[in-house]
Amino acid sequence: MTVSPIRPPLRIEKAELRLVELPLIQPFTIANGTMYKKVFPLVVLHAEGHEGYAEGVADVLPDYLPETIVSSMLMLREVFLPQMVGQSFENPQAVERMIRPWRDHQMAKAAVEMAFWDLWAKVQGQPLRSVLGGTKPEVEVGVSLGIKDISRTLNDVGVHVQQGYRRIKLKVMPGHDLRLLEAVRKDFPDIHLTVDANCSYTLADMSVLRAMDGFGLDYIEQPLAWNDLHDHARLQAVMTTPICLDECIRSVADCRKALASHAGRVINIKVGRLGGHVEARRVHDLCQAWDVPVWCGGMLEAGIGRAHNIHLSTLEQFTKPGDTSSSSRYFHRDIVVEKLETENGLMPVPANGAGIGVTLDWDFLATVTTSTEKFVP
C-alpha cells in the first residue's frame, strides 16, 4: 500500500445519502431468486473541495447475507454518517477503526469506508489503485450468467466467448446443474468454466457435487450454507475441483479459519461483504501468504461500485478473472459519465482523474434517486 506524505487529518465537512433504483436490462436469476432492478445506497462525502463516492451492496431481502437495504440505510443514517461528519481522520484505517466496534453491518461499513478511500485518494491527487497498492493498468474479467434454460444459456455462453471474456461462470442449483454442464462442455470444451451455487446444496447432494469433478471446472463457488466452513471442509476433502468461498468469508479471521481447515482453495473477495478496502486488503495479503488465488466478486454494482472493484483488482494476488464485466450488460444507462466496458476480456482501470476515476452523471442520477438525505456538523 502506498505510503502517503504526512498531511493534516481530513475533516468531513458534509455528507449525502441517496437511495437509487436502477432498472436492469433483463432479469437476473440465481438459486435465491430473481432481481429486476438494482436498489442501493449511494454515499457522498465532502472535504477540501473534493467528493468521495461509494455504493452499498445489501439486497432488498436477506437472500445473500442477513444485512438488507433497510438495515444498511438505518446504520448509515443513524450511526456511521453522523459519526463521521464534522470529524477528522488521518487515513482510511482511522475510519475503519471508528466503525469496527459495531457488530456486523459490513455492507454499510464498506459504503462509508470506501467513500473515504475515494476522497482520500482525490485529496492526494492519486488514483485509488495506487493508494491501495495495486499496479495493473487493466484487469482480467469474466462473466456471470444467470439461470436460464439450457438452449438460451448455450447462446449466452457463445456470445460472451466471442466477446473475449476470460472466464464463464454459470449459476446452478439442484436440478439445474449436471445436464447444463454436459451441454456447455460439449459445445465449449476448452473455456475456463466455473459454477456458482449460491449456497443451494447440502452434503446430501454429495453425489451431484462430486459428479461436477468430471467437467474440468476452475472452481465451484459457495456450494453449501453461507455460514458453514465445517461442511465445506468435508466436501473439499473428497473433491478434486477447488471450492471457492464467498458468503462464508466476512473477515480476515474467517479467511484464516477457512484456509487452516482446508474448507476451500480459492477465495472470492467482495469489498462490500468484508466491510471495506482495509479488510479486503487484509484478506488479499493473507491469501498471498498462503499462495491461495483470489478474484473480485460482484454484486451487480453500478458504475461507482464497479470502479471501486476494478481498482481493488489491480492488487497482485488477484490472479483469476473477476466479475467486473461491462456495465452495459446490466444497465441501459449507468450513473457515471465514463463507460466501463471490457475489450477482449480486459477491463481498463478508470483513469479520469484521481480516486476511482469516474464522475457521477448528476442529471441522470436525479431521475433514479428515490430519496436524498444530507448530513452536516
C-alpha positions, 0 to 999 in steps of 0.5 A: 500500500502506498505510503502517503506524505504526512498531511493534516487529518481530513475533516468531513465537512458534509455528507449525502445519502441517496437511495437509487433504483436502477432498472436492469436490462433483463432479469437476473436469476440465481438459486435465491431468486430473481432481481429486476432492478438494482436498489442501493445506497449511494454515499457522498462525502465532502472535504477540501473541495473534493467528493468521495463516492461509494455504493452499498451492496445489501439486497432488498431481502436477506437472500445473500447475507442477513444485512438488507437495504433497510438495515444498511440505510438505518446504520448509515443514517443513524450511526456511521454518517453522523459519526463521521461528519464534522470529524477528522481522520488521518487515513482510511484505517482511522475510519475503519477503526471508528466503525469496527466496534459495531457488530456486523453491518459490513455492507454499510461499513464498506459504503462509508469506508470506501467513500473515504478511500475515494476522497482520500485518494482525490485529496492526494491527487492519486488514483485509488489503485495506487493508494491501495497498492495495486499496479495493473493498468487493466484487469482480467474479467469474466462473466456471470450468467444467470439461470436460464434454460439450457438452449438460451444459456448455450447462446449466452455462453457463445456470445460472451466467448466471442466477446473475449471474456476470460472466464464463464461462470454459470449459476446452478442449483439442484436440478439445474446443474449436471445436464447444463454442464454436459451441454456447455462442455460439449459445445465449449470444451476448452473455456475456463468454466466455473459454477456458482451455487449460491449456497443451494446444496447440502452434503446430501447432494454429495453425489451431484457435487462430486459428479461436477469433478468430471467437467474440468471446472476452475472452481465451484463457488459457495456450494453449501450454507453461507455460514458453514466452513465445517461442511465445506471442509468435508466436501473439499476433502473428497473433491478434486475441483477447488471450492471457492468461498464467498458468503462464508468469508466476512473477515480476515479471521474467517479467511484464516479459519477457512484456509487452516481447515482446508474448507476451500482453495480459492477465495472470492473477495467482495469489498462490500461483504468484508466491510471495506478496502482495509479488510479486503486488503487484509484478506488479499495479503493473507491469501498471498501468504498462503499462495491461495488465488483470489478474484473480485466478486460482484454484486451487480454494482453500478458504475461507482461500485464497479470502479471501486472493484476494478481498482481493488483488482489491480492488487497482485494476488488477484490472479483469476478473472473477476466479475467486473464485466461491462456495465452495459450488460446490466444497465441501459444507462449507468450513473457515471459519465465514463463507460466501463466496458471490457475489450477482449476480456480486459477491463481498463482501470478508470483513469479520469482523474484521481480516486476511482476515476469516474464522475457521477452523471448528476442529471441522470442520477436525479431521475433514479434517486428515490430519496436524498438525505444530507448530513452536516456538523 
